[in-house]
């Protein structure tokens, strides 16, 4: 187990790796990758404890990244834990690369599912959780969704079905950075009151600061104690977190930093690493 201070340091180091990979690709999604990385860091290092040795174990905990455009963050985690190399991380979005711009299970089997067509990953996760119940397995299924994709109808079908089947082995994390490609969520199609809607759908709900590791730990600990219902952790995050000129700037939803911006971002992040 890593201390919360160690995880914070790792997360900021991974932010640098994300920036470098996006710069090398000259395309991709920095905003949603930087908002999600603290949660992914805790999840992979302290919760499901993924290693190269257990990455394909049939009894492993599963993780589905439904907001597939945030996959640079997941690739950075994979490189850190040895599922891919640091050199391969720089092949992001290249023709023939295993690390495509959205998760491709066919190219990289360490991914649990191909995703990125918004709204579909949660349904896949529900199916995995149902399979776990039917097979009487103890593994848990984690799924990260984006706030923009919550506007998709298929998400709400999955929200309806998971409580019906009492999938208490399913934990959903909403990366709630309040912004999508076309603007702020509240202006495009507001999803509030989100917590009330999920409670009405019979979910256990938790609400946290998605960049506070103590709150992240507490939420995942509590999620494992809830029975008979699935859990959703609504994680309030900041798009472009920890790079000053990207934070809460919607233009950084899907744009790679240039040479100067990359240098500036890395300098800012290096100051956060002690």
ChimeraX attribute file (.defattr): number of C-alpha atoms within 10 A of each C-alpha:
attribute: neighborCount
match mode: 1-to-1
recipient: residues
	/A:1	10
	/A:2	11
	/A:3	11
	/A:4	16
	/A:5	12
	/A:6	12
	/A:7	19
	/A:8	22
	/A:9	17
	/A:10	21
	/A:11	25
	/A:12	24
	/A:13	18
	/A:14	25
	/A:15	30
	/A:16	21
	/A:17	23
	/A:18	28
	/A:19	27
	/A:20	21
	/A:21	27
	/A:22	25
	/A:23	21
	/A:24	20
	/A:25	18
	/A:26	15
	/A:27	17
	/A:28	26
	/A:29	24
	/A:30	30
	/A:31	29
	/A:32	29
	/A:33	28
	/A:34	28
	/A:35	28
	/A:36	31
	/A:37	29
	/A:38	26
	/A:39	22
	/A:40	21
	/A:41	23
	/A:42	24
	/A:43	18
	/A:44	17
	/A:45	18
	/A:46	16
	/A:47	15
	/A:48	18
	/A:49	15
	/A:50	21
	/A:51	15
	/A:52	13
	/A:53	9
	/A:54	13
	/A:55	18
	/A:56	16
	/A:57	9
	/A:58	10
	/A:59	13
	/A:60	17
	/A:61	19
	/A:62	22
	/A:63	23
	/A:64	24
	/A:65	28
	/A:66	30
	/A:67	30
	/A:68	28
	/A:69	25
	/A:70	29
	/A:71	29
	/A:72	32
	/A:73	27
	/A:74	22
	/A:75	26
	/A:76	30
	/A:77	26
	/A:78	21
	/A:79	17
	/A:80	20
	/A:81	16
	/A:82	14
	/A:83	18
	/A:84	19
	/A:85	14
	/A:86	16
	/A:87	9
	/A:88	14
	/A:89	26
	/A:90	20
	/A:91	18
	/A:92	25
	/A:93	21
	/A:94	13
	/A:95	9
	/A:96	9
	/A:97	15
	/A:98	20
	/A:99	24
	/A:100	20
	/A:101	20
	/A:102	21
	/A:103	29
	/A:104	20
	/A:105	16
	/A:106	12
	/A:107	14
	/A:108	17
	/A:109	14
	/A:110	17
	/A:111	22
	/A:112	21
	/A:113	21
	/A:114	21
	/A:115	23
	/A:116	20
	/A:117	13
	/A:118	21
	/A:119	25
	/A:120	22
	/A:121	27
	/A:122	28
	/A:123	21
	/A:124	19
	/A:125	27
	/A:126	26
	/A:127	17
	/A:128	22
	/A:129	27
	/A:130	20
	/A:131	12
	/A:132	19
	/A:133	18
	/A:134	9
	/A:135	9
	/A:136	9
	/A:137	14
	/A:138	12
	/A:139	18
	/A:140	21
	/A:141	24
	/A:142	24
	/A:143	22
	/A:144	25
	/A:145	25
	/A:146	25
	/A:147	21
	/A:148	26
	/A:149	20
	/A:150	21
	/A:151	17
	/A:152	13
	/A:153	13
	/A:154	17
	/A:155	18
	/A:156	16
	/A:157	13
	/A:158	19
	/A:159	22
	/A:160	16
	/A:161	15
	/A:162	26
	/A:163	20
	/A:164	13
	/A:165	15
	/A:166	18
	/A:167	24
	/A:168	24
	/A:169	27
	/A:170	27
	/A:171	26
	/A:172	24
	/A:173	22
	/A:174	24
	/A:175	26
	/A:176	24
	/A:177	24
	/A:178	21
	/A:179	23
	/A:180	21
	/A:181	13
	/A:182	12
	/A:183	16
	/A:184	17
	/A:185	20
	/A:186	13
	/A:187	10
	/A:188	14
	/A:189	12
	/A:190	15
	/A:191	15
	/A:192	10
	/A:193	8
	/A:194	14
	/A:195	18
	/A:196	12
	/A:197	13
	/A:198	17
	/A:199	12
	/A:200	10
	/A:201	16
	/A:202	18
	/A:203	23
	/A:204	20
	/A:205	20
	/A:206	17
	/A:207	16
	/A:208	17
	/A:209	15
	/A:210	25
	/A:211	20
	/A:212	16
	/A:213	20
	/A:214	13
	/A:215	15
	/A:216	21
	/A:217	17
	/A:218	12
	/A:219	20
	/A:220	19
	/A:221	12
	/A:222	11
	/A:223	23
	/A:224	15
	/A:225	9
	/A:226	13
	/A:227	13
	/A:228	14
	/A:229	21
	/A:230	26
	/A:231	30
	/A:232	26
	/A:233	23
	/A:234	22
	/A:235	24
	/A:236	18
	/A:237	24
	/A:238	24
	/A:239	27
	/A:240	25
	/A:241	24
	/A:242	17
	/A:243	22
	/A:244	13
	/A:245	13
	/A:246	21
	/A:247	16
	/A:248	21
	/A:249	16
	/A:250	19
	/A:251	13
	/A:252	20
	/A:253	24
	/A:254	18
	/A:255	16
	/A:256	22
	/A:257	24
	/A:258	14
	/A:259	12
	/A:260	8
	/A:261	16
	/A:262	18
	/A:263	13
	/A:264	15
	/A:265	20
	/A:266	18
	/A:267	13
	/A:268	15
	/A:269	17
	/A:270	14
	/A:271	9
	/A:272	12
	/A:273	13
	/A:274	9
